[in-house]
């Protein structure tokens, strides 16, 4: 019965009448994804006069209690605006970076009149690639504190992300981290002849 209701609800979703660009932002916990999204929203509002944006932020559910903090909005000061829709979601699953309902919610939002959709996944570790199936452009956010250079081999998003951001780049060894991540990105994408300026890697603070 529940399955029938779900199928009926999905069938009733509005059909998109135009393509809405979807930006996916992922990265480890504490990398500063929510603060970065807040800055993107602030600049989006400042640079446009009438365009709207939807933000979906996913937080991990705790295995012990089953609850989720849904604290991403704490870092977002720009979402209190009539042109911004923001929704927090819980993964409801252990070791998951996205919510099982995210695809349905995206389908609904794509039938509305938003100009941009931003998805922020839960920060769970090195293999957060599920978001790439749901967005048009993916951004991986990391910090200089990823450990030894060999750890970069384990970060799957360095293979898949359209852009890599090294946040908190005012910290110690940030310049070394940028050099190492550039090397790894070149190897992963066979871009050995590309200059630093041509690589989609950016340090942010």
N, C-alpha and C positions, 0 to 999 in steps of 0.2 A: 504493500500500500504506500509506504514511504517512497519507494522507488517510482511508483506511478505519479505521485505528486511532484517529485523532482523532475521527471521527464515532462510533465505538463508545464511546470514553471519554466523550464528551459525552452520549450516550444513557444511560450508567450513572450520571451525576451524580444525587445525591439530589434529589428534588423538594421545594421549600420547602413547609412546612406552615403557615407564618405569615409575615407581612410583617415584615422586619427593616429598620428605618430605616438609610439609608446617607448618610453625610455626606462630601461631597467638598471637599477643600481644595486650592487651586491658587494660583499666584502666581509671580513672578519668582524666579530663584535668589538666595539670600542675604536674602530677605525675612523669614526666621524661621519658615517653615512647620513645620519639625520641632520646634522649641522650643515653638511654639504647640500642636501635637498632643500633645507631652509634657505640657503643662499641662492640656490637656483630659482626657487619660487619668488624670492624677493626681487631678483633681477628680471624675471619673467614679467612680473607685475609692473616694474619700473619701465621696462622697454616696450610694453604694449598698453593700449588704452582700453581695449574691450575684449581681449581674448581670455579664455577660461582654462583652468588647469585642474586636473584631478590627481590626488596623491594617495596611493595605497601603500601602507607600511605594515610589514609582517614582523611580528615578534615571536620568538620561540616559546613553546609551552614547556613548563617544568614537568619532568617525569614523575616527581614525587607527589606534587599537588594537582597537576593537570591544569594549573592556572598560568596566566601570562601577564606580564607587567603592562604591556601596551604603552610603553613609555616614550615612544618615538616623538610624540607630539610635545613632550617636555622641551625638546631641543628646537622646536619649530616656532618661531615668533612671527612669521609672515603669513601664516595660514588663516588668520582672523580677517578674512576679506571675502566679500560676496562673490568674487571671481574664482575662489579656491574651494574645492571640495576635498576633504581629507577624511580617510577612514583607516582605522587601525584593525588589523586582523591577527589572530593567533594561529600558529601552525597546527595546533591540536594533534601533532604527531611528533614523536621523538626523533631528533636528528634530521629534521626537515627544514628547508630554508624558505619554502613557500607554503601557503595555505591550500588545502584541497579545494576550497571554494573560490580561489583566486581566478581561475579560468572563467567561471560563470559570472563573477563580478565584472571582469574585463569585458565580457560579451555585453553585459548590460550597459556599462559606461560607453562602449563604442557605439551604442545606439542612441546615446545622448549627444549634446552639442558642445562637447569639450574640444579644445584645440590641441591639448597635450595631456597625455597620461603618464605619470611617473610611478613606477613600482620600486619600492625599497624592500629587499628581501631580509630575512633574519640572518644575522651574522653567526654562522655556525662553524666555519673552518675553511678547508682548502678546496672542497669539491662542490662548491655552490654554482653549478652550471645549469640547473633547471630553469632559471630565469631567462636564459637565452631563447628558450622555446616560446616565450610569451611576449617578447619585446622586439622592437625593430632595431634598437641600438642599445648595447649593453656596456656598462661602466663598472670596472672592478676597482674598489677603493681599498688601499692598504696603507700601512705605515712603515717607517724605516725599521721598526723593531720586529722583523720577521725571522730573525735568527741568522744562521750561517747561509752563505750563498747557495749551498746545495738544497736548502729548503725551497728555493724558487722552483726547482724541478717538480715539486709536489703540488704546486698551485695550478689547478686545472684551468682556472679562469684566465691565466696568462696565454692559454691556447685559444680561448674563445672570445674574450672581451674585445669590443671595438675600441675601447679606450681604457687606459690604466691611469689611476690617480694615486700618487704617493702623498697622502695627507699628513699633516703635522710635520711638515718638512722644515720647521724651524728647530727640530730636535737634533741631538748629536748623531753623527754619521749619516745624515740625510743625503749629503752629496754622494757618499760612497754607495748608498742604497740605490740612488737614481742610476748610477753607472752600472751596477750589477743587474738591475731590473731591465735596463736597456739591452744589455748583453743577452739576457735570457729571452727577452721578447724577440730579438733578432734571430736567435737560434730557433725558437718555436715557430716563427713565421717565415723563415728562410729570407730574411731581409738584410742580408749581410752587407749590402752596398748602400743601404739607406743612411742618410745623415741623421744626427740626433733630432734636428728640427722636423724631420719628416715622420718621425715615430709618434704615435698617438699616446705619449706618456707625458704626464704633467705633474709637477710638484705643486701642492697647495698648502695653505696655512689656514 
